[in-house]
Amino acid sequence: MKFSRQMLSLLLCGSVVVGCGESKDAPVAGSDSAASTATESAATMEVASTATADTATTAPAAAPAATNLDPVLVGLTEEFEDLPGEFAEIKKAYEAKPTDPEAVAVYVNTIENLGMMQGQRGNKDVADAAFIRASQVLTKALDANVAIDADPLPAVVFYNHACVLGKTNKAAEGLAILDKAVKAGFSNVDQLKADEELESVRALPEYSAKLTEWEARFAELKKQHEEMLVKHAQEELAKGESFPFDFDLVDVDGKPLKLADLKGQVCIVDVWGTWCPPCRQEIPIFVKLQEKYRKYGFKMIGLNQERGPSAEANAATVTEFMANNSMNYPCAMISDEVMAQIPEFQGFPTTLFIDHHGKVRMKAVGFHEEAFMAAVIEALLTEKSAEAKAANTN
């Protein structure tokens, strides 16, 4: 099934859909698959645009007559002229094979994102109808034992449905759907407690006991998730991807920044840009890592590629961003020569893990969680400590 650039962009956005209430800055699902999906579709910025172009069709499906326009598309066709025909194709594929996991996932994901678009345009009734519809289609598939391998889609769909029920005073139904969202992988307890559209659900007498049950589940899932991240980090480090890498730059404060001066320390070099959402998402993590591990011989470095009109404007952008985000490590503009040293560069952010000998030990592309990066740092610091101990013994 091929889609135009517009439709593929819409589908890619599905990985970062959040709950329909007010707490829109918080992620909906806390599983690793949620983070990975967000990374694959949004975090590796340049890869997403390339995949879209590669699969674009030169002849989009013809749009259906306006009188047959699906309700979820009302008000969107002028902005997305190919949308009616392509949505009809997606719907047709689902109706032809309602037990096909891919057809179900694409159909549900598209409805969900169209609902988000309608909500952003103030068409709340259309958005709510879309969320309910997506939930009903997904439930039908799950009841038929269709294996939907599209995390965090089920958690998102059921959470948004619960929001609709909550704000329409169908609290008991909302609680039941919210329980389905949790079982599907939703684990953001802060959003549960803050979302205004769930106020009626939280007022239910049975909600408190349910929340206690969920929080215990969340704690166990978090533990399992972090253990999985540590294992994954160790496996990636063991692969030992390395390549020659060096830099001799001046940071945005005018101070020298050389990799040679950092030998003896374990380093992370973050290749990023202030314009890149997943890059910005990682900054608080890097700040925490620098604060936690600096006394053990760790150094965090940012190398920026910005898109301003001049070198001066780019430096000013980075300096302002650093101040606004309490960044406790230096950043410099990456040169073309340094960028060219990174083989098969795929997108932003790209994170290089460098040991105390100045050797690149691992390259990671896209957003990664704190536990993953901390596990790599700790492994490299352990190597450093063991080497120093052996040297002192000899």
C-alpha positions as CSV (number, residue, x, y, z in Angstrom):
1,M,0.0,0.0,0.0
2,K,1.6,3.3,-1.1
3,F,0.7,6.8,0.2
4,S,1.7,10.3,-0.7
5,R,4.1,12.4,1.3
6,Q,1.2,14.1,3.1
7,M,-0.4,10.8,4.3
8,L,2.9,9.3,5.3
9,S,3.7,12.4,7.3
10,L,0.3,12.1,9.0
11,L,0.9,8.4,9.8
12,L,4.4,9.1,11.2
13,C,2.9,11.6,13.6
14,G,0.9,8.8,15.1
15,S,3.8,7.7,17.2
16,V,3.8,10.9,19.2
17,V,0.1,11.4,19.8
18,V,-0.6,12.4,23.4
19,G,-3.7,12.3,25.6
20,C,-6.6,14.5,24.6
21,G,-6.6,16.5,27.9
22,E,-4.5,19.4,29.1
23,S,-1.3,17.6,30.1
24,K,0.0,17.4,26.5
25,D,3.7,17.7,27.4
26,A,3.8,14.3,29.0
27,P,4.3,11.1,27.0
28,V,1.4,8.8,27.0
29,A,3.1,5.5,27.4
30,G,6.2,4.7,29.4
31,S,7.3,1.5,27.7
32,D,10.6,1.2,25.8
33,S,8.5,0.5,22.7
34,A,6.9,3.9,23.1
35,A,10.2,5.6,23.2
36,S,11.5,3.6,20.3
37,T,8.5,4.3,18.2
38,A,8.8,8.0,18.8
39,T,12.4,7.8,18.0
40,E,11.9,5.9,14.7
41,S,9.2,8.3,13.4
42,A,10.2,11.7,14.9
43,A,13.6,11.5,16.5
44,T,15.7,10.6,13.6
45,M,14.6,13.7,11.7
46,E,16.3,13.2,8.3
47,V,15.6,9.5,8.1
48,A,11.8,10.1,8.3
49,S,11.8,12.5,5.5
50,T,13.8,10.2,3.3
51,A,11.5,7.2,3.9
52,T,8.6,9.4,3.0
53,A,10.1,10.4,-0.3
54,D,11.0,6.9,-1.2
55,T,7.5,5.5,-0.8
56,A,5.6,8.5,-2.3
57,T,3.2,7.6,-5.0
58,T,3.1,9.6,-8.2
59,A,-0.6,9.0,-8.8
60,P,-2.7,9.5,-5.6
61,A,-6.0,7.8,-5.3
62,A,-9.0,9.8,-6.6
63,A,-10.9,11.6,-3.9
64,P,-14.5,10.4,-3.3
65,A,-17.4,12.7,-4.0
66,A,-17.9,15.4,-1.3
67,T,-21.3,14.0,-0.4
68,N,-19.6,10.7,0.6
69,L,-16.9,12.4,2.6
70,D,-16.1,10.6,5.8
71,P,-17.1,12.7,8.8
72,V,-13.6,12.5,10.3
73,L,-12.3,14.4,7.2
74,V,-14.7,17.4,7.3
75,G,-12.7,20.6,7.2
76,L,-9.4,19.0,6.3
77,T,-9.7,18.5,2.6
78,E,-8.7,21.9,1.5
79,E,-5.4,21.6,3.4
80,F,-4.8,18.0,2.4
81,E,-6.4,17.5,-1.0
82,D,-5.2,13.9,-1.4
83,L,-6.6,12.9,2.0
84,P,-10.1,11.7,1.0
85,G,-8.9,9.3,-1.6
86,E,-6.1,8.0,0.6
87,F,-8.3,7.6,3.6
88,A,-10.8,5.7,1.5
89,E,-8.0,3.4,0.4
90,I,-6.9,2.7,4.0
91,K,-10.5,2.1,5.1
92,K,-11.1,-0.2,2.1
93,A,-7.9,-2.2,3.0
94,Y,-9.2,-2.6,6.5
95,E,-12.7,-3.6,5.5
96,A,-11.3,-6.2,3.1
97,K,-9.1,-7.7,5.8
98,P,-10.4,-6.7,9.3
99,T,-8.2,-9.3,10.9
100,D,-5.0,-8.3,9.2
101,P,-2.8,-6.7,11.9
102,E,-1.2,-4.1,9.6
103,A,-4.6,-3.1,8.0
104,V,-6.1,-2.6,11.5
105,A,-3.1,-0.7,12.9
106,V,-2.9,1.7,9.9
107,Y,-6.7,2.3,9.9
108,V,-6.9,2.9,13.7
109,N,-3.7,5.0,13.7
110,T,-5.1,7.2,10.9
111,I,-8.4,7.7,12.6
112,E,-6.7,8.6,15.8
113,N,-4.4,11.2,14.2
114,L,-7.3,12.7,12.2
115,G,-9.0,13.1,15.5
116,M,-6.0,14.9,16.9
117,M,-5.9,17.2,13.9
118,Q,-9.6,18.0,14.4
119,G,-9.1,18.7,18.0
120,Q,-6.2,21.0,17.3
121,R,-8.5,22.9,15.0
122,G,-11.2,23.3,17.6
123,N,-13.5,20.6,16.2
124,K,-14.0,18.8,19.5
125,D,-17.1,16.9,18.6
126,V,-15.5,15.5,15.4
127,A,-12.3,14.7,17.4
128,D,-14.3,12.9,20.1
129,A,-16.2,10.9,17.5
130,A,-12.9,9.9,15.9
131,F,-11.4,8.8,19.3
132,I,-14.4,6.6,20.0
133,R,-14.4,5.2,16.5
134,A,-10.7,4.3,16.7
135,S,-11.3,2.6,20.1
136,Q,-14.2,0.6,18.8
137,V,-12.3,-0.6,15.7
138,L,-9.3,-1.6,17.9
139,T,-11.5,-3.4,20.4
140,K,-13.2,-5.4,17.7
141,A,-9.8,-6.5,16.4
142,L,-8.5,-7.4,19.8
143,D,-11.7,-9.3,20.7
144,A,-11.0,-11.3,17.5
145,N,-7.5,-12.1,18.7
146,V,-5.8,-9.9,16.1
147,A,-2.2,-9.4,17.3
148,I,-1.6,-5.6,17.0
149,D,2.1,-5.1,17.1
150,A,2.0,-1.3,17.1
151,D,3.0,0.0,20.6
152,P,2.0,2.5,21.9
153,L,-1.1,2.7,19.7
154,P,-3.5,0.7,21.9
155,A,-2.6,2.7,25.0
156,V,-3.0,6.0,23.2
157,V,-6.4,4.9,21.7
158,F,-7.9,3.7,24.9
159,Y,-6.6,6.7,26.9
160,N,-8.1,9.2,24.5
161,H,-11.4,7.3,24.5
162,A,-11.4,7.4,28.3
163,C,-10.9,11.2,28.2
164,V,-13.9,11.5,25.9
165,L,-16.0,9.5,28.3
166,G,-14.7,11.4,31.3
167,K,-15.6,14.8,30.0
168,T,-19.1,13.6,29.0
169,N,-19.8,12.4,32.5
170,K,-19.6,8.7,31.6
171,A,-17.1,8.2,34.4
172,A,-17.8,4.5,35.1
173,E,-17.3,3.6,31.4
174,G,-14.2,5.9,31.3
175,L,-12.7,4.0,34.3
176,A,-13.1,0.7,32.5
177,I,-11.5,2.0,29.3
178,L,-8.7,3.7,31.3
179,D,-8.0,0.3,32.8
180,K,-7.7,-1.1,29.3
181,A,-5.2,1.7,28.5
182,V,-3.1,0.7,31.5
183,K,-3.1,-2.9,30.5
184,A,-2.1,-1.9,27.0
185,G,1.0,-0.1,28.3
186,F,-0.1,3.4,29.5
187,S,2.1,4.2,32.5
188,N,2.1,8.0,33.0
189,V,0.7,8.4,36.5
190,D,1.3,12.2,36.5
191,Q,-1.0,12.6,33.5
192,L,-3.6,10.4,35.1
193,K,-3.6,12.7,38.1
194,A,-3.6,16.0,36.1
195,D,-5.7,15.5,33.0
196,E,-8.8,17.7,33.5
197,E,-10.9,15.5,31.2
198,L,-10.6,12.6,33.7
199,E,-11.8,14.6,36.7
200,S,-15.2,12.8,36.8
201,V,-13.3,9.5,36.6
202,R,-11.1,10.4,39.5
203,A,-14.2,11.4,41.5
204,L,-15.5,7.8,41.5
205,P,-15.3,6.0,44.9
206,E,-13.5,3.0,43.3
207,Y,-10.9,5.1,41.5
208,S,-8.5,5.3,44.5
209,A,-8.2,1.6,44.8
210,K,-7.7,1.3,41.1
211,L,-5.0,3.9,41.1
212,T,-3.2,2.0,43.9
213,E,-3.3,-1.1,41.7
214,W,-2.1,0.8,38.7
215,E,0.8,2.4,40.6
216,A,2.1,-0.9,41.7
217,R,1.9,-2.1,38.1
218,F,3.7,1.0,36.9
219,A,6.5,0.5,39.5
220,E,7.1,-3.1,38.3
221,L,6.9,-2.1,34.7
222,K,9.5,0.7,35.3
223,K,11.8,-1.8,37.0
224,Q,11.5,-4.3,34.1
225,H,11.9,-1.5,31.6
226,E,15.1,-0.2,33.1
227,E,16.5,-3.6,33.4
228,M,15.8,-4.2,29.7
229,L,17.4,-0.8,28.8
230,V,20.6,-1.7,30.7
231,K,20.8,-5.1,29.0
232,H,20.3,-3.4,25.6
233,A,23.0,-0.9,26.4
234,Q,25.4,-3.6,27.4
235,E,24.7,-5.5,24.2
236,E,25.2,-2.5,22.0
237,L,28.4,-1.6,23.7
238,A,29.7,-5.1,23.3
239,K,29.3,-4.8,19.5
240,G,32.2,-2.3,19.7
241,E,31.3,0.0,16.9
242,S,34.3,2.3,16.6
243,F,35.9,4.7,14.1
244,P,38.5,7.5,14.1
245,F,37.1,10.7,15.6
246,D,38.6,13.9,16.8
247,F,37.8,17.6,17.1
248,D,39.5,20.8,17.9
249,L,36.9,23.5,18.1
250,V,35.9,26.7,20.0
251,D,32.8,26.5,22.1
252,V,30.0,29.1,22.0
253,D,31.6,30.9,24.9
254,G,34.9,31.3,23.0
255,K,36.8,28.7,24.9
256,P,38.9,25.9,23.3
257,L,37.1,22.5,23.1
258,K,39.4,19.6,22.1
259,L,38.9,15.9,22.4
260,A,42.6,15.5,23.1
261,D,42.2,17.5,26.3
262,L,39.5,15.1,27.5
263,K,41.6,12.0,27.4
264,G,41.4,10.2,30.8
265,Q,37.7,11.0,31.0
266,V,34.7,9.1,29.7
267,C,32.8,11.3,27.3
268,I,29.5,11.6,25.5
269,V,29.5,13.7,22.4
270,D,26.0,14.7,21.4
271,V,25.5,15.8,17.8
272,W,22.3,17.8,17.9
273,G,20.4,21.0,17.0
274,T,18.1,23.3,18.9
275,W,15.6,22.9,16.0
276,C,15.3,19.1,16.6
277,P,12.5,18.1,19.1
278,P,14.1,14.7,20.2
279,C,17.4,16.5,20.6
280,R,15.8,18.9,22.9
281,Q,14.1,16.1,24.7
282,E,17.5,14.5,25.6
283,I,19.0,17.7,27.1
284,P,17.6,17.3,30.6
285,I,18.9,13.8,30.6
286,F,22.4,14.9,29.6
287,V,22.3,17.6,32.3
288,K,21.5,14.9,34.9
289,L,24.2,12.6,33.6
290,Q,26.8,15.4,33.8
291,E,25.8,16.3,37.3
292,K,25.8,12.6,38.5
293,Y,28.9,11.3,36.9
294,R,31.3,14.2,36.6
295,K,33.1,13.4,39.9
296,Y,33.9,10.0,38.5
297,G,35.6,11.3,35.4
298,F,32.8,11.9,33.0
299,K,32.4,14.8,30.5
300,M,29.4,15.7,28.4
301,I,29.9,17.6,25.2
302,G,27.4,19.1,22.7
303,L,28.3,19.7,19.0
304,N,25.6,21.7,17.3
305,Q,24.5,22.0,13.7
306,E,22.1,24.9,13.5
307,R,20.2,26.5,10.6
308,G,20.5,30.2,11.3
309,P,21.5,32.9,8.7
310,S,25.1,33.2,10.1
311,A,27.6,31.7,12.4
312,E,27.0,34.5,14.9
313,A,23.2,33.9,14.9
314,N,23.8,30.1,15.3
315,A,26.1,30.7,18.3
316,A,23.5,33.1,19.8
317,T,20.7,30.6,19.4
318,V,22.7,27.9,21.2
319,T,23.9,30.2,24.0
320,E,20.3,31.3,24.7
321,F,19.1,27.7,24.6
322,M,21.8,26.7,27.0
323,A,20.9,29.4,29.5
324,N,17.2,28.7,29.3
325,N,17.7,25.0,29.9
326,S,20.4,25.2,32.7
327,M,22.9,23.3,30.6
328,N,26.0,22.4,32.6
329,Y,28.3,21.4,29.8
330,P,29.9,23.1,26.8
331,C,28.6,23.2,23.3
332,A,30.4,24.1,20.0
333,M,29.3,24.4,16.4
334,I,30.3,21.2,14.6
335,S,32.4,21.8,11.5
336,D,31.9,19.9,8.2
337,E,35.3,18.2,8.8
338,V,34.2,16.8,12.2
339,M,30.7,15.8,10.8
340,A,32.3,13.9,8.0
341,Q,34.2,11.7,10.5
342,I,30.9,10.1,11.5
343,P,30.3,7.2,9.1
344,E,26.8,6.6,7.7
345,F,25.3,9.6,9.5
346,Q,21.6,8.9,9.8
347,G,20.1,11.9,11.6
348,F,19.7,14.0,14.8
349,P,20.5,13.4,17.5
350,T,23.5,11.1,17.1
351,T,25.3,10.2,20.4
352,L,28.9,9.1,20.5
353,F,30.2,7.3,23.6
354,I,34.0,7.7,24.0
355,D,36.1,5.9,26.5
356,H,39.0,7.3,28.6
357,H,41.5,6.6,25.9
358,G,39.6,8.9,23.5
359,K,38.2,5.9,21.4
360,V,34.7,5.9,20.1
361,R,33.1,2.8,21.6
362,M,29.5,3.2,20.4
363,K,27.2,5.3,18.2
364,A,23.5,5.7,19.0
365,V,21.1,7.4,16.7
366,G,17.8,9.0,17.9
367,F,16.4,9.6,21.3
368,H,17.6,7.3,24.1
369,E,16.4,7.2,27.7
370,E,18.5,8.0,30.8
371,A,18.9,4.4,31.9
372,F,20.3,3.3,28.6
373,M,22.9,6.1,28.5
374,A,23.7,5.7,32.2
375,A,24.4,2.0,31.7
376,V,27.0,2.8,28.9
377,I,28.6,5.5,31.0
378,E,28.9,3.2,34.0
379,A,30.4,0.4,32.0
380,L,33.0,2.7,30.5
381,L,33.8,4.2,34.0
382,T,34.1,0.7,35.4
383,E,36.7,-0.1,32.7
384,K,38.6,3.0,33.6
385,S,38.6,2.2,37.3
386,A,39.6,-1.4,36.7
387,E,42.5,-0.3,34.5
388,A,43.7,2.2,37.0
389,K,43.5,-0.3,39.8
390,A,45.5,-2.8,37.8
391,A,48.1,-0.2,37.0
392,N,48.5,0.7,40.7
393,T,48.8,-3.0,41.6
394,N,51.6,-3.5,39.1
